[in-house]
Amino acid sequence: MKKVFSLLFILALTGCYQLGEIRPTSMRSIHKLAVPTFRNSTLTPRVEVRLADITIRMLQNDGTYEIVPEDKADAILECKLVEVSRLDILSSTTNIYTTQQFSLQIKVEYQVLNRITGTILQSGTANGTTTYYVTNDLVSDERQAFPLAARVMATSLVNQLTQGW
């Protein structure tokens, strides 16, 4: 009787974990991916290379795709920064018109193109959000918060490309 329960337990556990790749169906044939510099349709200057760099690092950390130049890639990940927004989330207790903390939100649209045929394999959006406190230099505060939001966005993008969610 113990052997039967042990066997049933082992069989139940094997259904809980999937071995091997779990890529989305559209990305199964892709092994090498190129990530060119992001395009920017916002008024936020000089963030295109930083976004691409953070995304490349997150893809390399994941290890699902090999990051290569465009001429050696199976597919090309094209991304465009479409929105950067700041929302005040904490006002001063003495002056409601003074903000003490902001939420920085970025939105990126992406599409994965087959390098040979040019067909779109996958497309979607990825969002990243972080918060930051206001000091004497609001521009520097936001500049320091941007990579944190970009990392959250890149994590979301990598999850969509590697796991389909």
C-alpha positions in Angstrom: 0.0 0.0 0.0 2.9 2.4 0.8 4.4 1.7 -2.6 1.1 2.7 -4.3 0.9 6.0 -2.4 4.5 6.7 -3.1 4.0 6.1 -6.8 0.9 8.3 -6.9 2.8 11.1 -5.0 5.7 11.0 -7.4 3.3 11.1 -10.4 1.5 14.0 -8.9 4.7 15.9 -8.4 5.8 15.4 -12.0 2.7 17.2 -13.2 3.6 20.3 -11.2 6.9 21.0 -12.9 7.7 21.3 -16.5 11.2 20.4 -17.7 12.7 22.1 -20.7 11.7 25.2 -22.6 8.4 27.0 -22.0 8.7 29.6 -24.7 5.6 30.9 -26.4 4.6 28.9 -29.5 5.5 31.8 -31.8 9.0 32.0 -30.4 9.9 28.2 -30.4 12.1 28.4 -33.5 14.0 31.5 -32.2 17.4 30.9 -30.5 19.3 34.1 -31.4 17.8 37.5 -30.8 19.0 41.0 -31.7 18.1 44.0 -29.7 18.7 47.3 -31.5 18.5 50.7 -29.8 15.0 51.5 -28.7 13.1 54.2 -30.5 11.7 57.1 -28.4 8.4 58.8 -29.1 8.4 60.7 -25.8 10.0 64.0 -24.8 12.4 62.2 -22.4 15.9 62.7 -23.9 18.8 60.1 -24.2 17.1 57.0 -22.8 17.1 54.9 -25.9 20.5 53.2 -25.4 19.9 52.8 -21.6 16.6 51.0 -22.2 18.2 48.6 -24.8 21.1 48.0 -22.5 19.0 47.1 -19.5 16.8 44.8 -21.7 19.8 43.1 -23.1 21.2 42.4 -19.6 17.8 41.0 -18.5 17.7 38.7 -21.5 21.2 37.6 -20.9 20.5 36.9 -17.3 17.5 34.8 -18.3 19.5 32.8 -20.8 16.7 31.7 -23.1 17.9 33.6 -26.1 21.4 34.3 -27.2 21.9 38.0 -27.9 23.7 38.6 -31.2 24.1 41.3 -33.8 21.2 41.7 -36.3 23.0 39.9 -39.2 23.4 36.7 -37.1 20.0 36.8 -35.4 17.0 34.6 -36.0 14.7 37.5 -34.9 14.9 41.2 -34.1 13.3 42.7 -31.0 12.1 46.2 -32.0 11.0 48.4 -29.1 9.6 51.9 -28.8 9.2 54.0 -25.7 5.7 55.4 -26.0 5.0 56.9 -22.6 6.7 58.3 -19.6 4.4 59.6 -16.9 4.8 61.0 -13.4 2.1 60.8 -10.9 2.2 62.5 -7.5 1.5 59.9 -4.8 2.4 61.7 -1.6 1.8 65.4 -0.8 3.4 67.4 1.9 1.4 67.4 5.2 1.9 71.2 5.5 1.2 72.2 1.9 -1.0 70.0 -0.4 0.4 71.7 -3.5 3.9 70.3 -2.7 4.7 66.8 -3.8 7.0 64.7 -1.7 6.9 61.4 -3.7 6.3 60.6 -7.3 5.5 57.4 -9.2 7.4 57.1 -12.5 5.7 54.9 -15.1 7.1 53.9 -18.5 5.4 52.0 -21.3 7.2 50.3 -24.2 5.6 48.8 -27.3 7.6 45.9 -28.8 7.4 43.5 -31.7 9.6 40.5 -32.5 10.3 40.3 -36.3 11.6 37.2 -38.1 14.9 38.5 -39.6 14.5 36.6 -42.9 10.8 36.9 -43.6 10.0 40.1 -41.7 6.9 38.6 -40.2 5.8 39.7 -36.7 6.2 36.7 -34.4 5.0 38.4 -31.2 4.0 41.9 -30.2 2.7 43.7 -27.1 3.5 46.2 -24.4 5.6 46.2 -21.3 5.3 48.6 -18.4 7.6 49.6 -15.6 6.9 51.6 -12.5 8.9 52.8 -9.6 8.6 55.5 -6.9 11.0 58.2 -5.8 11.1 60.9 -3.2 11.6 64.6 -4.2 14.8 66.4 -3.0 16.1 69.7 -4.1 16.9 68.5 -7.6 13.8 67.0 -9.2 15.5 66.3 -12.5 18.3 64.2 -10.8 15.7 62.4 -8.7 13.8 61.3 -11.8 17.1 60.5 -13.7 18.0 58.1 -10.9 14.6 56.5 -10.7 14.4 55.9 -14.5 16.7 52.8 -14.5 14.6 51.2 -11.8 11.4 51.6 -13.8 13.3 50.4 -16.9 14.4 47.2 -15.0 10.8 46.4 -14.1 9.7 47.0 -17.7 12.6 44.8 -19.0 11.6 42.0 -16.5 8.0 42.2 -17.9 9.2 42.2 -21.5 11.5 39.2 -20.9 8.7 37.3 -19.2 6.5 37.8 -22.2 9.2 36.7 -24.6 10.4 33.7 -22.7 7.3 32.5 -20.9 4.4 34.0 -22.7 3.1 36.1 -19.8 
